[in-house]
Amino acid sequence: MTKTKEITIIEKEYFDDLQRIKDAIRTNQNKAIVVVNSAMIMTYYEIGTIINQRKVWGNKYIERLSNDLKDYGKGYSITNLKYMSRLASEFNPFEFSQQPATQIPWYTLCEIIIKSKSNEEMLWYIKETHKNGWSRSMVLNQIAMKAYE
């Protein structure tokens, strides 16, 4: 075998290896994103549960909490804390743990929470979003078309 053929074979093997490595990185990055998203949504559910145990109309609990959590990032705005509260009020812990809600991006889940008229509708959109891999814009389109009905 000539040196040129050896280099060509080595280059081909290298590019095959490079592609396999890139595929492994992408696959495992996606798995990591799913795990992080799931943990984040479980945390939001837990925060919502705590909020629901303490909030009373007029006591500014959520506003104060949002202000005190600023060091943890923008994810703890008054609006987001209200979504967390609503999420926790819609599901009991067992029911929530059985739902694919933790597999759906937070803001997509928020859209479902905001736009659903009932718990059953919310559950339906959560399941269908997970099953079909709908993006947030697709979910909004499905809701606008009244797919649940």
C-alpha positions in Angstrom: 0.0 0.0 0.0 1.3 3.4 -0.9 1.7 6.2 1.6 -1.1 8.3 -0.1 -3.6 5.4 0.3 -2.6 4.9 3.9 -3.2 8.7 4.6 -6.5 8.5 2.8 -7.6 5.5 4.9 -6.5 7.2 8.1 -8.3 10.4 7.1 -11.5 8.5 6.4 -11.2 6.6 9.7 -10.5 9.9 11.4 -13.6 11.6 9.9 -15.7 8.5 10.8 -14.5 8.7 14.4 -15.1 12.5 14.4 -18.7 12.0 13.3 -19.3 9.3 16.0 -17.8 11.6 18.6 -20.0 14.5 17.5 -23.0 12.3 17.6 -22.2 11.1 21.1 -21.7 14.7 22.3 -25.0 15.8 20.8 -26.9 12.8 22.2 -25.5 13.2 25.7 -26.0 17.0 25.6 -29.7 16.5 24.8 -30.0 13.9 27.6 -28.4 16.4 30.0 -30.8 19.1 28.9 -33.8 16.8 29.6 -32.4 15.9 33.1 -31.8 19.6 34.0 -35.2 20.7 32.7 -36.9 17.9 34.7 -35.1 18.9 37.9 -35.9 22.6 37.3 -39.6 21.9 36.8 -39.7 19.7 39.9 -38.1 22.5 41.8 -40.7 24.9 40.5 -43.4 22.6 41.5 -41.9 22.4 45.0 -41.6 26.2 45.2 -45.2 26.5 44.1 -46.3 24.1 46.8 -44.4 26.2 49.4 -46.0 29.4 48.1 -49.4 27.9 48.2 -49.0 27.0 51.9 -48.1 30.6 52.8 -49.6 33.1 50.5 -52.6 35.1 51.5 -54.3 37.8 49.4 -52.8 41.1 50.3 -49.7 40.0 52.2 -47.3 40.6 49.3 -45.7 37.2 49.9 -44.9 36.5 46.3 -43.5 40.0 45.7 -41.2 39.8 48.7 -40.1 36.3 47.7 -39.3 37.4 44.1 -37.2 40.3 45.5 -35.4 38.0 47.9 -34.6 35.4 45.2 -33.1 37.9 42.7 -29.6 36.5 43.4 -30.8 33.2 41.9 -31.5 34.7 38.5 -34.4 36.0 36.4 -36.5 32.8 36.8 -38.0 33.9 40.0 -40.0 36.9 38.8 -43.4 37.6 40.3 -45.0 36.3 37.2 -43.0 33.1 37.3 -43.7 32.5 40.9 -47.4 32.9 40.2 -47.0 30.2 37.5 -45.2 27.9 39.9 -48.1 28.5 42.4 -50.7 27.7 39.7 -48.8 24.6 38.6 -48.7 23.3 42.2 -52.4 24.1 42.8 -53.4 22.1 39.6 -51.7 18.8 40.6 -51.2 16.8 43.7 -47.7 15.5 44.2 -48.5 12.0 43.0 -50.5 13.2 40.0 -47.7 15.6 39.0 -45.0 12.9 39.3 -47.0 10.7 36.9 -47.2 13.4 34.3 -44.7 14.1 31.5 -44.8 17.8 32.5 -41.2 17.6 33.6 -40.2 16.7 30.1 -41.7 19.9 28.6 -39.8 23.2 28.6 -41.0 25.5 31.4 -42.3 28.3 29.2 -44.2 25.9 27.0 -45.7 24.5 30.3 -46.6 28.0 31.4 -48.5 28.6 28.1 -50.5 25.4 28.7 -51.2 26.4 32.3 -52.3 29.9 31.2 -54.5 29.0 28.3 -56.2 25.8 29.5 -59.7 26.2 30.8 -59.7 23.1 32.9 -57.3 20.6 34.6 -58.4 17.9 32.0 -57.5 20.3 29.1 -54.2 21.1 30.7 -53.4 17.4 31.1 -54.4 16.7 27.5 -52.1 19.4 26.1 -49.2 18.3 28.4 -49.5 14.7 27.2 -49.9 15.6 23.6 -47.0 18.0 23.7 -44.8 15.3 25.2 -46.0 12.6 22.8 -45.7 14.7 19.7 -42.7 16.8 20.6 -44.6 20.1 20.0 -42.7 23.3 20.3 -44.2 26.2 22.2 -45.5 27.8 19.0 -47.0 24.5 17.9 -48.7 24.2 21.3 -50.1 27.7 20.9 -51.3 26.9 17.5 -53.0 23.7 18.7 -54.7 25.7 21.5 -55.8 28.4 19.1 -57.3 25.7 16.9 -59.0 24.2 19.9 -57.4 20.8 19.4 -58.6 19.6 22.8 -62.2 20.2 22.0 
